[in-house]
Amino acid sequence: MTTNLNRQLLTLTTLTLAVSSGVQAAFLDDSKTSVDSRTFYFQNDYRDGSGQNRVEESAQGLTFRFQSGYTEGDIGLGLDAALMYGFKLDSGPQRSGSGLLPRNAESRPGGPSYARESQDEYSKLALTAKLRLYQDTQVLVGTINPSLGVLQPSTTRLFPQDFRGTQVTNTSISGLTLRAGRLDRARHRDSTDYQGIGIAYANGQYPRTDNRDFKYAAADYALGKDVVLSYNIGELEDVYRQHFVGIKGKLPAGPGRLVSDIRLFASQEAGAGDAGTIDNRVYSGLFGYEWNGHTLQAGYQKVDGKGAYPQLENTATYLHTEMMLTNFAKQNQASWLARYDYNFAAAGLPGLMLTVRYVKSDNAQVVGVQQDGRERELDTDIGYVVQSGTFKDLAVRWRHGVLRSNYQRNSDQDRLIVDYSFKF
């Protein structure tokens, strides 16, 4: 693994020098360089069932990041690079599987099948060439991390999931952002290699597919400062096509503001339909009120049609019910949700934030389960960002999740995350 790291460091250095040696000053004058540090402790206790009863690991991640400016002129060239290096702090074969570290393919002789050793270290390189056209159009080629209604990379471990492909962004119309892209490979958060893109298994709802292209287009339009309208379309080749419509807004009311966030999804099989029939709709809304640092919201989500909500393998979702342990997106599942946020800056403690989320659902139809699926989850997040002094911008976050279900294992999960960025 050390040899692999050295090779990637050499590649990054060579590319940076090769590009910078022959370009204009703006390429370097507008560049940014940083080292991002993330220390992550993960623990998951299974409260019932057989097999592995606890996952507990900690790891350290370092990301060496370079973001260039653009060469001068109507057409500008640039390069972004990130070298990620992660290493084990604590683990054990019977406690592995947190998603922080890659694991060996096989368990130790004589041990249970889940008891696989986590690797001591790993590294990966992300390179993105970028092209700016007339100040309002950007083209990215290489490693891409799109955040869309139809695609949400998983970012909740040591390093984010990323994709290989091309994306074009245009902002020529005031308030309107247009994006379109094509992805052909995915690299998961604890993987060093790109793999084929496929549909998520969804508790056996869909057969595994891989080596597919994913294409997407997105439009986001801001009506002033407080209302955003969104439309996305995404298609996994010969598997499914998905539409997303979103309306997010805030409206002054009394001493505070009314807040709303409506998200609608419609999905059907596409092309050859290699994952079978997909005819899924999700209606999701969250409404509330914010005042004096407090935000209290309540909402409802309904999964309708045939099949579970389709998504790319190992990704997150843009559903309101995307929680720490599950996403409440099974066939016919109905969920009530509540959320409370408090910004302690209103009480004279800037940098301290609290979020509590609760989802309760029923009527889920799960493959292999005869009864209607019922589950609930309570998540608590507490985070603090140092505001001044030597450790300014140091961020500490504790996350605690509790899942209770009648068709999957009950779990209590904790995550402690410390982030800091050294900027040069």
Secondary structure by P-SEA (a helix, b strand, c coil): caaaaaaaaaaaaaaaaaaaacccccccccbbbbbbbbbbbbbbbbccccccccccccbbbbbbbbbbbbccccbbbbbbbbbbbbbbccccccccccccccccccccccccccbbbbbcccbbbbbbbbbbccccbbbbccccccccccccccccccccccccbbbbbbcccccbbbbbbcccccccccccbbbbbbccccccccccccbbbbbbcbbbbbccccbbbbbbbbbccccbbbbbbbbbbccccccbbbbbbbbbbbbbbcccccccccbbbbbbbbbbccccccccccbbbbbbcccccccccccccccccccccccccccbbbbbbbbbbbcccccccccbbbbbbbbbccccccccccccccbbbbbbbbbbbbcccccccbbbbbbbbbbbbcccccbbbbbbbbbbbbcc
